[in-house]
Amino acid sequence: MHVMKVNAFTESLKGGNPAGVVLDSPDLIDEQMKHISKKLAVSETAFVFPSNVADFKVRFFSPKVEVDLCGHATIATFFAMALKGKFSPKKNNVVTQETKVGILPVNIYYNDDKKIDRVMMTQGKPIYKNIHFNISLVADSLKVDVKDIDDSLPKQIVSTGLFTLPICIKSYDDLKNIKPDFEKVKKICDKIGAGSFHVFTFETIEPNSIYHARNFAPVYGINEDPVTGTANGAVSSYLLKHKIIKDKNLICEQGDIIGRPGRVFVEIGKDVVKVGGKARIAQEREIEV
């Protein structure tokens, strides 16, 4: 099998969030797809098949299970397909992918010189849930002082596919120094019905970015996700809804603190949130299955 490792949300060989990509997949059984993901040592691998109801059918496998949808693997897949010349390079190509959660549109944007610029995927309509939690317990789970957390934000979890808890930290240095107790983070997530803590600060590395984030998701077996599409889309819509920000086209920074710098583009419309970015093919190889 010809397989690729593609870094999503970056133009770097070392940055972003790596995903496996298998284009033109033959009839593989589930165990073979899990095996490929394990061999590539990535959190998810996307397998592209023909579809009777969309332009493509995409299935996502971790080394252990099939997952319904994976944001960074979607960006990686369609960016790689564009690089391999699978689409005609017009300003804004819209293609559809058949997934376990339905048929989802994917926008592929090209520059004036017909080189691919970015891939954006549509997420679910934002859902906000009011919750009650003890801010001191959250601070304890992150091993930070309560005064380092901006407690003025509405206490809600938000989802455009997976629920996350937005937590605003007052400074970049405080965010950088966080070393969570992941068992405590998981316990709070389980209690409030969230899949992750999305911890961010408005102190950014680049002036055009809206915030710098870290995402802790021990519920899913990922203590820290390098760069997260779903959570950045959800938290951006949460901040806009509560008038904490005004812009509807945003760049979110993530991954720099753990050596995997990435940038997530977010576009917020009426009841629609799109997330995406750039990608880079880091490796191509053959794997025996």
HELIX and SHEET records of a PDB file:
HELIX    1   1 ASP A   30  LEU A   40  1                                  11    
HELIX    2   2 GLY A   71  LEU A   83  1                                  13    
HELIX    3   3 ILE A  135  LEU A  142  1                                   8    
HELIX    4   4 VAL A  146  ASP A  148  5                                   3    
HELIX    5   5 TYR A  172  LYS A  176  1                                   5    
HELIX    6   6 PHE A  182  ILE A  192  1                                  11    
HELIX    7   7 PRO A  218  TYR A  220  5                                   3    
HELIX    8   8 GLY A  229  LYS A  241  1                                  13    
HELIX    9   9 ASP A  256  ILE A  258  5                                   3    
SHEET    1   A 6 GLU A  66  VAL A  67  0                                        
SHEET    2   A 6 PHE A  56  PHE A  61 -1                                        
SHEET    3   A 6 THR A  45  PHE A  49 -1                                        
SHEET    4   A 6 ASN A  17  VAL A  22  1                                        
SHEET    5   A 6 HIS A   2  ALA A   8 -1                                        
SHEET    6   A 6 ALA A 279  GLU A 286 -1                                        
SHEET    1   B13 GLU A  66  VAL A  67  0                                        
SHEET    2   B13 PHE A  56  PHE A  61 -1                                        
SHEET    3   B13 ASN A  92  THR A  99  1                                        
SHEET    4   B13 GLY A 102  TYR A 110 -1                                        
SHEET    5   B13 ILE A 116  THR A 122 -1                                        
SHEET    6   B13 VAL A 272  GLY A 277 -1                                        
SHEET    7   B13 GLY A 262  GLY A 269 -1                                        
SHEET    8   B13 ASN A 249  GLN A 254 -1                                        
SHEET    9   B13 TYR A 211  ALA A 217  1                                        
SHEET   10   B13 SER A 196  THR A 201 -1                                        
SHEET   11   B13 PHE A 163  CYS A 168  1                                        
SHEET   12   B13 GLN A 156  SER A 159 -1                                        
SHEET   13   B13 ILE A 127  ASN A 130 -1                                        
SHEET    1   C10 GLU A  66  VAL A  67  0                                        
SHEET    2   C10 PHE A  56  PHE A  61 -1                                        
SHEET    3   C10 ASN A  92  THR A  99  1                                        
SHEET    4   C10 GLY A 102  TYR A 110 -1                                        
SHEET    5   C10 ILE A 116  THR A 122 -1                                        
SHEET    6   C10 VAL A 272  GLY A 277 -1                                        
SHEET    7   C10 GLY A 262  GLY A 269 -1                                        
SHEET    8   C10 ASN A 249  GLN A 254 -1                                        
SHEET    9   C10 TYR A 211  ALA A 217  1                                        
SHEET   10   C10 ILE A 222  ASP A 225 -1                                        
END                                                                             
